[in-house]
Amino acid sequence: MEHRFGFVRPYKLIFILAITFFVAACGTLPNLPASDAPSNKDSEDSVLQTFQPITDVPIPKGARLDVDQSLVLGGGDYWTGRLVISISDSASDAFARYLQEMPRFGWKHITSVQTDISILAFSRDRRVANIQIESRTLGGSIVIIVMSPQAESSDQRSLNNDDGIITQSID
């Protein structure tokens, strides 16, 4: 009997350790560098010294990118897609942060609703940013930023006629 328990124990220990490492590896997400609102005192050299894939929205310090849920096309100030990050702020603090910080990045506030799953919408340079914020079970929150081109209204389309004639529909 002692030989059997002595032989089986190391395998159980190895199995438990392997499962623990596997679960821990699945739970880690890559960190994103924090982004601050642009200022005039920042020199081009200091900007080039740090790689910042997304520069037109605030990224809180310690934010973790969800690679499986994110799809970012382009970069800097001209990206489109979905950015999913986990942050340590509560959902209400994250809502206040984005409501306050987005205008510092040049975004115009369109609308917002603060509930269990909060939504904020901003526009800038013919682009729209929709931000969804939801509490995480174990603290912090999940922030989903969807960036897309702004659709033209029918008035804008009628003024952009290729033959040089300005027309406008009488609806």
CYANA upper distance limits for C-alpha pairs under 8 A (distance plus 0.5 A):
  1 MET  CA      5 PHE  CA      7.02
  2 GLU  CA      6 GLY  CA      6.49
  3 HIS  CA      7 PHE  CA      6.50
  4 ARG  CA      8 VAL  CA      6.62
  5 PHE  CA      9 ARG  CA      6.42
  6 GLY  CA     10 PRO  CA      7.88
  7 PHE  CA     11 TYR  CA      8.03
  8 VAL  CA     12 LYS  CA      6.90
  9 ARG  CA     13 LEU  CA      6.62
 10 PRO  CA     14 ILE  CA      6.57
 11 TYR  CA     15 PHE  CA      6.48
 12 LYS  CA     16 ILE  CA      6.55
 13 LEU  CA     17 LEU  CA      6.60
 14 ILE  CA     18 ALA  CA      6.53
 15 PHE  CA     19 ILE  CA      6.71
 16 ILE  CA     20 THR  CA      6.62
 17 LEU  CA     21 PHE  CA      6.68
 18 ALA  CA     22 PHE  CA      6.61
 19 ILE  CA     23 VAL  CA      6.64
 20 THR  CA     24 ALA  CA      6.61
 21 PHE  CA     25 ALA  CA      6.53
 22 PHE  CA     26 CYS  CA      6.82
 23 VAL  CA     27 GLY  CA      6.93
 24 ALA  CA     28 THR  CA      7.21
 29 LEU  CA     64 ARG  CA      5.97
 29 LEU  CA     65 LEU  CA      6.29
 29 LEU  CA     66 ASP  CA      6.52
 29 LEU  CA     67 VAL  CA      7.94
 30 PRO  CA     64 ARG  CA      5.89
 30 PRO  CA     65 LEU  CA      5.97
 30 PRO  CA     66 ASP  CA      7.99
 30 PRO  CA     67 VAL  CA      8.38
 31 ASN  CA     62 GLY  CA      6.78
 31 ASN  CA     63 ALA  CA      6.24
 31 ASN  CA     64 ARG  CA      4.84
 31 ASN  CA     65 LEU  CA      6.54
 32 LEU  CA     59 ILE  CA      7.95
 32 LEU  CA     61 LYS  CA      8.32
 32 LEU  CA     62 GLY  CA      7.45
 32 LEU  CA     63 ALA  CA      6.06
 32 LEU  CA     64 ARG  CA      6.19
 32 LEU  CA     65 LEU  CA      6.66
 33 PRO  CA     52 GLN  CA      7.02
 33 PRO  CA     59 ILE  CA      7.67
 33 PRO  CA     61 LYS  CA      7.26
 33 PRO  CA     62 GLY  CA      7.96
 33 PRO  CA     63 ALA  CA      7.98
 34 ALA  CA     58 PRO  CA      7.84
 34 ALA  CA     59 ILE  CA      5.31
 34 ALA  CA     60 PRO  CA      5.60
 34 ALA  CA     61 LYS  CA      5.03
 34 ALA  CA     62 GLY  CA      7.56
 34 ALA  CA     63 ALA  CA      7.73
 35 SER  CA     52 GLN  CA      8.12
 35 SER  CA     55 THR  CA      7.04
 35 SER  CA     57 VAL  CA      7.90
 35 SER  CA     58 PRO  CA      5.81
 35 SER  CA     59 ILE  CA      5.44
 35 SER  CA     60 PRO  CA      7.25
 35 SER  CA     61 LYS  CA      8.20
 36 ASP  CA     58 PRO  CA      6.56
 36 ASP  CA     59 ILE  CA      7.93
 37 ALA  CA     58 PRO  CA      7.46
 37 ALA  CA    101 GLU  CA      7.87
 37 ALA  CA    104 ARG  CA      6.20
 37 ALA  CA    105 PHE  CA      5.84
 38 PRO  CA     42 ASP  CA      7.88
 38 PRO  CA    104 ARG  CA      8.26
 38 PRO  CA    105 PHE  CA      7.21
 42 ASP  CA     46 SER  CA      7.05
 42 ASP  CA     47 VAL  CA      7.59
 43 SER  CA     47 VAL  CA      7.06
 44 GLU  CA     48 LEU  CA      6.70
 45 ASP  CA     49 GLN  CA      6.71
 46 SER  CA     50 THR  CA      7.55
 47 VAL  CA     51 PHE  CA      8.30
 52 GLN  CA     76 GLY  CA      7.63
 53 PRO  CA     75 GLY  CA      5.87
 53 PRO  CA     76 GLY  CA      6.00
 54 ILE  CA     75 GLY  CA      6.03
 54 ILE  CA     76 GLY  CA      5.09
 54 ILE  CA     77 ASP  CA      7.16
 54 ILE  CA     79 TRP  CA      8.09
 55 THR  CA     75 GLY  CA      8.23
 55 THR  CA     76 GLY  CA      5.27
 55 THR  CA     77 ASP  CA      6.07
 56 ASP  CA     76 GLY  CA      7.14
 56 ASP  CA     77 ASP  CA      5.46
 56 ASP  CA    105 PHE  CA      6.54
 57 VAL  CA    102 MET  CA      6.92
 57 VAL  CA    105 PHE  CA      6.97
 58 PRO  CA     98 TYR  CA      7.75
 58 PRO  CA    101 GLU  CA      7.10
 58 PRO  CA    102 MET  CA      7.34
 58 PRO  CA    105 PHE  CA      8.17
 59 ILE  CA     63 ALA  CA      7.18
 60 PRO  CA     87 ILE  CA      7.53
 62 GLY  CA     87 ILE  CA      7.25
 62 GLY  CA     88 SER  CA      7.97
 63 ALA  CA     85 ILE  CA      6.65
 63 ALA  CA     86 SER  CA      6.14
 63 ALA  CA     87 ILE  CA      5.27
 63 ALA  CA     88 SER  CA      7.88
 64 ARG  CA     85 ILE  CA      5.80
 64 ARG  CA     86 SER  CA      5.56
 64 ARG  CA     87 ILE  CA      7.06
 65 LEU  CA     70 SER  CA      8.21
 65 LEU  CA     83 LEU  CA      8.16
 65 LEU  CA     84 VAL  CA      6.60
 65 LEU  CA     85 ILE  CA      5.05
 65 LEU  CA     86 SER  CA      7.06
 66 ASP  CA     70 SER  CA      6.59
 66 ASP  CA     83 LEU  CA      8.40
 66 ASP  CA     84 VAL  CA      5.96
 66 ASP  CA     85 ILE  CA      6.13
 66 ASP  CA     86 SER  CA      7.79
 67 VAL  CA     71 LEU  CA      8.33
 67 VAL  CA     84 VAL  CA      8.20
 69 GLN  CA     82 ARG  CA      8.30
 69 GLN  CA     83 LEU  CA      8.12
 69 GLN  CA     84 VAL  CA      6.68
 70 SER  CA     81 GLY  CA      8.23
 70 SER  CA     82 ARG  CA      5.73
 70 SER  CA     83 LEU  CA      5.27
 70 SER  CA     84 VAL  CA      5.79
 71 LEU  CA     81 GLY  CA      5.94
 71 LEU  CA     82 ARG  CA      5.56
 71 LEU  CA     83 LEU  CA      6.86
 72 VAL  CA     79 TRP  CA      7.11
 72 VAL  CA     80 THR  CA      6.49
 72 VAL  CA     81 GLY  CA      5.26
 72 VAL  CA     82 ARG  CA      6.37
 72 VAL  CA     83 LEU  CA      6.99
 73 LEU  CA     79 TRP  CA      5.99
 73 LEU  CA     80 THR  CA      5.86
 73 LEU  CA     81 GLY  CA      6.49
 74 GLY  CA     78 TYR  CA      6.66
 74 GLY  CA     79 TRP  CA      4.81
 74 GLY  CA     80 THR  CA      7.08
 75 GLY  CA     79 TRP  CA      5.13
 75 GLY  CA     80 THR  CA      8.49
 79 TRP  CA    147 MET  CA      7.70
 80 THR  CA    146 VAL  CA      7.96
 80 THR  CA    147 MET  CA      5.33
 80 THR  CA    148 SER  CA      5.82
 80 THR  CA    149 PRO  CA      8.07
 81 GLY  CA    146 VAL  CA      6.21
 81 GLY  CA    147 MET  CA      5.78
 81 GLY  CA    148 SER  CA      7.07
 82 ARG  CA    144 ILE  CA      7.31
 82 ARG  CA    145 ILE  CA      6.14
 82 ARG  CA    146 VAL  CA      4.98
 82 ARG  CA    147 MET  CA      6.90
 83 LEU  CA    144 ILE  CA      6.21
 83 LEU  CA    145 ILE  CA      5.58
 83 LEU  CA    146 VAL  CA      6.96
 84 VAL  CA    142 ILE  CA      7.58
 84 VAL  CA    143 VAL  CA      6.27
 84 VAL  CA    144 ILE  CA      5.00
 84 VAL  CA    145 ILE  CA      6.94
 85 ILE  CA    142 ILE  CA      6.32
 85 ILE  CA    143 VAL  CA      5.80
 85 ILE  CA    144 ILE  CA      7.03
 86 SER  CA    140 GLY  CA      7.73
 86 SER  CA    141 SER  CA      6.34
 86 SER  CA    142 ILE  CA      5.12
 86 SER  CA    143 VAL  CA      6.78
 87 ILE  CA    140 GLY  CA      6.12
 87 ILE  CA    141 SER  CA      6.01
 87 ILE  CA    142 ILE  CA      6.90
 87 ILE  CA    143 VAL  CA      7.93
 88 SER  CA    139 GLY  CA      7.50
 88 SER  CA    140 GLY  CA      4.62
 88 SER  CA    141 SER  CA      6.92
 89 ASP  CA     93 ASP  CA      6.22
 89 ASP  CA     94 ALA  CA      6.12
 89 ASP  CA    140 GLY  CA      5.40
 89 ASP  CA    141 SER  CA      6.73
 90 SER  CA     94 ALA  CA      6.54
 90 SER  CA    135 SER  CA      7.10
 90 SER  CA    139 GLY  CA      7.41
 90 SER  CA    140 GLY  CA      5.25
 90 SER  CA    141 SER  CA      6.17
 91 ALA  CA     95 PHE  CA      6.58
 91 ALA  CA    133 ILE  CA      6.62
 91 ALA  CA    134 GLU  CA      6.34
 91 ALA  CA    135 SER  CA      5.69
 91 ALA  CA    140 GLY  CA      7.37
 91 ALA  CA    141 SER  CA      5.88
 91 ALA  CA    142 ILE  CA      8.40
 92 SER  CA     96 ALA  CA      6.80
 92 SER  CA    114 GLN  CA      8.45
 93 ASP  CA     97 ARG  CA      6.55
 94 ALA  CA     98 TYR  CA      6.71
 94 ALA  CA    133 ILE  CA      7.76
 94 ALA  CA    141 SER  CA      8.08
 95 PHE  CA     99 LEU  CA      6.59
 95 PHE  CA    114 GLN  CA      7.99
 95 PHE  CA    118 SER  CA      7.76
 95 PHE  CA    133 ILE  CA      7.42
 96 ALA  CA    100 GLN  CA      6.55
 97 ARG  CA    101 GLU  CA      6.26
 98 TYR  CA    102 MET  CA      6.00
 99 LEU  CA    103 PRO  CA      8.09
 99 LEU  CA    109 HIS  CA      8.19
 99 LEU  CA    120 LEU  CA      8.04
100 GLN  CA    104 ARG  CA      7.99
101 GLU  CA    105 PHE  CA      7.30
102 MET  CA    106 GLY  CA      7.22
102 MET  CA    107 TRP  CA      5.90
102 MET  CA    108 LYS  CA      8.17
102 MET  CA    109 HIS  CA      8.39
102 MET  CA    122 PHE  CA      8.30
103 PRO  CA    107 TRP  CA      5.07
103 PRO  CA    108 LYS  CA      6.42
103 PRO  CA    109 HIS  CA      7.64
106 GLY  CA    124 ARG  CA      7.21
107 TRP  CA    122 PHE  CA      6.28
107 TRP  CA    123 SER  CA      6.03
107 TRP  CA    124 ARG  CA      5.57
108 LYS  CA    122 PHE  CA      5.76
108 LYS  CA    123 SER  CA      5.71
108 LYS  CA    124 ARG  CA      6.79
109 HIS  CA    120 LEU  CA      8.39
109 HIS  CA    121 ALA  CA      6.79
109 HIS  CA    122 PHE  CA      5.05
109 HIS  CA    123 SER  CA      7.25
110 ILE  CA    120 LEU  CA      8.28
110 ILE  CA    121 ALA  CA      5.87
110 ILE  CA    122 PHE  CA      5.62
110 ILE  CA    123 SER  CA      7.37
111 THR  CA    120 LEU  CA      6.47
111 THR  CA    121 ALA  CA      5.85
111 THR  CA    122 PHE  CA      7.76
112 SER  CA    118 SER  CA      8.02
112 SER  CA    119 ILE  CA      5.96
112 SER  CA    120 LEU  CA      4.68
112 SER  CA    121 ALA  CA      6.64
113 VAL  CA    118 SER  CA      6.09
113 VAL  CA    119 ILE  CA      5.79
113 VAL  CA    120 LEU  CA      7.02
114 GLN  CA    118 SER  CA      4.94
114 GLN  CA    119 ILE  CA      7.04
116 ASP  CA    134 GLU  CA      6.97
116 ASP  CA    135 SER  CA      7.97
117 ILE  CA    132 GLN  CA      7.20
117 ILE  CA    133 ILE  CA      6.19
117 ILE  CA    134 GLU  CA      5.31
117 ILE  CA    135 SER  CA      8.17
118 SER  CA    131 ILE  CA      8.50
118 SER  CA    132 GLN  CA      6.09
118 SER  CA    133 ILE  CA      5.58
118 SER  CA    134 GLU  CA      7.05
119 ILE  CA    130 ASN  CA      7.52
119 ILE  CA    131 ILE  CA      6.08
119 ILE  CA    132 GLN  CA      5.14
119 ILE  CA    133 ILE  CA      7.01
120 LEU  CA    130 ASN  CA      6.26
120 LEU  CA    131 ILE  CA      5.53
120 LEU  CA    132 GLN  CA      7.11
121 ALA  CA    128 VAL  CA      7.64
121 ALA  CA    129 ALA  CA      6.22
121 ALA  CA    130 ASN  CA      5.04
121 ALA  CA    131 ILE  CA      6.81
122 PHE  CA    128 VAL  CA      6.24
122 PHE  CA    129 ALA  CA      5.65
122 PHE  CA    130 ASN  CA      7.05
123 SER  CA    127 ARG  CA      6.11
123 SER  CA    128 VAL  CA      4.94
123 SER  CA    129 ALA  CA      6.67
123 SER  CA    150 GLN  CA      8.39
124 ARG  CA    128 VAL  CA      7.01
126 ARG  CA    149 PRO  CA      6.59
126 ARG  CA    150 GLN  CA      5.51
126 ARG  CA    151 ALA  CA      8.43
127 ARG  CA    147 MET  CA      7.61
127 ARG  CA    148 SER  CA      6.23
127 ARG  CA    149 PRO  CA      4.84
127 ARG  CA    150 GLN  CA      5.20
128 VAL  CA    147 MET  CA      6.33
128 VAL  CA    148 SER  CA      5.92
128 VAL  CA    149 PRO  CA      6.53
128 VAL  CA    150 GLN  CA      6.06
129 ALA  CA    145 ILE  CA      7.13
129 ALA  CA    146 VAL  CA      6.21
129 ALA  CA    147 MET  CA      5.13
129 ALA  CA    148 SER  CA      7.14
130 ASN  CA    145 ILE  CA      6.24
130 ASN  CA    146 VAL  CA      5.64
130 ASN  CA    147 MET  CA      7.03
131 ILE  CA    143 VAL  CA      7.35
131 ILE  CA    144 ILE  CA      6.12
131 ILE  CA    145 ILE  CA      5.02
131 ILE  CA    146 VAL  CA      6.88
132 GLN  CA    143 VAL  CA      6.23
132 GLN  CA    144 ILE  CA      5.54
132 GLN  CA    145 ILE  CA      6.99
133 ILE  CA    141 SER  CA      7.23
133 ILE  CA    142 ILE  CA      6.27
133 ILE  CA    143 VAL  CA      5.17
133 ILE  CA    144 ILE  CA      6.99
134 GLU  CA    141 SER  CA      6.02
134 GLU  CA    142 ILE  CA      5.83
134 GLU  CA    143 VAL  CA      7.20
135 SER  CA    139 GLY  CA      7.50
135 SER  CA    140 GLY  CA      6.70
135 SER  CA    141 SER  CA      4.76
135 SER  CA    142 ILE  CA      6.76
136 ARG  CA    140 GLY  CA      6.07
136 ARG  CA    141 SER  CA      5.23
136 ARG  CA    142 ILE  CA      6.77
152 GLU  CA    156 GLN  CA      6.39
152 GLU  CA    157 ARG  CA      6.86
153 SER  CA    157 ARG  CA      6.87
154 SER  CA    158 SER  CA      6.68
155 ASP  CA    159 LEU  CA      6.95
155 ASP  CA    168 GLN  CA      7.14
155 ASP  CA    169 SER  CA      8.08
156 GLN  CA    160 ASN  CA      6.88
157 ARG  CA    161 ASN  CA      7.62
158 SER  CA    166 ILE  CA      7.78
158 SER  CA    167 THR  CA      6.14
158 SER  CA    168 GLN  CA      5.73
158 SER  CA    169 SER  CA      7.52
159 LEU  CA    166 ILE  CA      5.92
159 LEU  CA    167 THR  CA      6.40
159 LEU  CA    168 GLN  CA      7.01
160 ASN  CA    166 ILE  CA      7.90
161 ASN  CA    165 ILE  CA      6.83
161 ASN  CA    166 ILE  CA      7.01
161 ASN  CA    167 THR  CA      7.83
